[in-house]
Amino acid sequence: QGHVEPQVNQLAVGITPQMLPAIVSLSLSAGARRMAASHVIVKRLDAIEDLGSLTVLCTDKTGTLTVGAAELSTAIDPAGADSDAVLRLASLNAGLQKAFPNPLDQAILARQPLPSGAVELDEIPYDFQRKRLSVLASVDGADTLITKGALDGILGVCTSIEGGVARDAVEALFTKLSEGGYRVIG
């Protein structure tokens, strides 16, 4: 039966090219049935065609190749130097926010636990227009606004950058780190 089907498909296409879409659908359906026999679920028939054109398929079963968790690589200042002050502020923002905890905040707090004595006073939650989350906190007796988010959202509200670093230099550092596979948060 497997040998008759391709011959019939070739003959039908040769006689009436208008049948090509129907024949392709029938062929893909037959492929889906064969894949279902091997416990593979096909949601879209055209995915079978895409799969057939692959030469290399890389997959990752969480926990096999990766640990499936975010990890904080470094906390740096606008000039690109390691900064304990930036790490402390990041931990205050991550630890004091009331929003839904996310893997990035957990990675920050795993590296630098929330400093004692800080009290959250107010919060402006993350939203997709601002692209940032802000926490107003009392830190060592001083009211401090700590904001984190997408770098373009942070730079968009800055009037100056600490240390006199040029905005272009910060953006170049962001691009370099992003191209290196890092997720960069401002």
C-alpha positions in Angstrom: 0.0 0.0 0.0 2.9 2.4 0.8 4.2 2.0 -2.8 0.9 2.5 -4.5 0.2 5.9 -2.7 3.2 7.8 -4.2 2.5 6.5 -7.7 -1.1 7.6 -7.5 0.0 11.0 -6.2 2.4 11.4 -9.1 -0.1 10.4 -11.6 -2.8 12.7 -10.3 -0.5 15.7 -10.3 0.6 14.9 -13.8 -3.0 14.8 -15.1 -4.5 17.7 -13.1 -2.2 20.2 -11.4 -5.3 21.7 -9.7 -5.3 18.7 -7.4 -1.8 19.5 -6.0 -3.1 21.3 -2.8 -5.4 18.3 -2.0 -2.6 15.8 -2.7 -0.2 17.8 -0.4 -2.8 17.8 2.3 -3.4 14.1 2.0 0.3 13.4 2.1 0.8 15.5 5.2 -2.2 13.9 6.8 -0.7 10.5 6.1 2.6 11.7 7.7 0.7 12.9 10.8 -1.0 9.5 11.2 2.4 7.8 11.0 3.8 10.3 13.5 0.8 9.7 15.8 1.6 6.0 15.9 5.0 7.0 17.4 3.3 9.2 20.0 4.0 12.5 18.2 1.3 15.1 18.3 1.0 17.3 15.2 -0.9 20.5 15.7 -0.4 22.0 12.2 0.1 19.9 9.1 2.5 22.4 7.6 4.9 21.7 10.5 5.5 18.3 9.1 6.8 19.9 5.9 9.0 22.3 8.0 10.3 19.4 9.9 11.2 17.6 6.7 13.3 20.4 5.5 15.5 20.4 8.7 19.1 19.2 8.6 19.9 19.8 12.2 17.5 19.8 15.2 18.8 20.9 18.6 16.6 20.4 21.7 17.1 20.9 25.4 15.3 18.9 28.0 15.3 21.3 31.0 17.9 20.2 33.5 19.9 18.1 31.0 21.9 20.8 29.1 20.9 23.7 31.3 19.6 24.0 34.9 16.5 25.8 33.8 17.1 28.8 36.1 18.4 32.3 35.6 21.7 33.3 37.2 23.1 36.7 37.8 26.5 37.0 36.0 27.5 40.4 37.1 26.3 43.8 38.3 28.1 46.6 36.5 28.0 50.4 36.6 27.5 52.5 33.4 31.2 52.3 32.6 31.1 48.5 32.7 33.0 48.0 36.0 31.8 45.6 38.6 29.7 47.5 41.2 28.6 46.4 44.7 26.4 49.5 44.8 24.5 48.4 41.7 24.1 44.9 43.1 22.8 46.3 46.4 20.2 48.5 44.6 19.1 45.6 42.4 18.6 43.5 45.5 16.6 46.2 47.1 14.4 46.5 44.1 14.0 42.7 43.7 13.4 42.1 47.4 11.0 44.9 48.2 8.7 44.8 45.2 5.3 43.3 45.7 4.8 42.3 42.1 4.8 38.7 40.8 8.3 37.2 41.5 10.2 36.4 38.4 13.4 34.4 37.7 15.5 37.5 37.3 14.6 38.8 40.7 15.2 35.4 42.2 18.7 35.3 40.6 19.5 38.8 42.0 18.4 37.8 45.5 20.3 34.5 45.3 23.5 36.5 44.7 22.8 39.4 47.1 20.1 38.9 49.8 17.9 41.8 50.6 19.8 44.2 52.9 18.2 44.5 56.4 16.6 47.8 57.5 15.2 48.7 54.1 11.5 49.4 54.1 9.3 49.6 51.0 7.2 52.8 50.9 5.5 52.5 47.5 5.7 50.8 44.2 5.0 51.6 40.6 4.5 48.1 39.0 6.0 47.1 35.7 3.9 47.8 32.6 4.7 47.3 29.0 4.6 51.0 28.1 7.0 52.2 30.8 9.1 48.9 30.5 10.3 49.3 34.1 9.3 48.7 37.7 10.0 51.3 40.4 10.2 50.8 44.2 10.3 53.7 46.6 12.1 52.6 49.7 13.5 54.0 53.0 17.2 52.9 52.8 19.3 53.9 55.8 16.8 56.6 56.7 16.8 58.1 53.1 13.9 57.8 50.7 15.3 56.2 47.6 13.6 55.4 44.2 15.0 52.3 42.7 14.0 51.5 39.1 14.8 48.5 37.0 13.7 47.4 33.5 14.5 47.4 29.8 17.6 49.6 29.2 15.9 51.8 26.6 13.1 52.5 29.1 15.6 53.4 31.8 17.8 55.6 29.5 14.7 57.3 28.1 14.0 58.9 31.5 17.6 59.8 32.4 18.9 63.3 32.1 22.4 62.3 33.0 24.5 59.2 33.6 26.7 58.6 36.7 30.4 59.3 36.1 29.7 61.4 33.0 29.5 58.2 30.8 28.1 59.0 27.4 24.8 57.5 26.5 26.4 56.0 23.3 28.9 54.2 25.4 26.2 52.6 27.6 24.3 51.6 24.5 27.4 50.1 23.0 28.1 48.1 26.2 24.4 46.9 26.1 24.8 45.8 22.5 28.1 44.0 23.2 26.7 42.1 26.2 23.4 41.3 24.4 25.3 39.9 21.4 27.3 37.8 24.0 24.0 36.1 25.0 23.4 38.1 28.2 20.1 39.4 29.3 20.8 43.0 30.3 18.6 44.9 32.7 19.0 48.6 33.5 
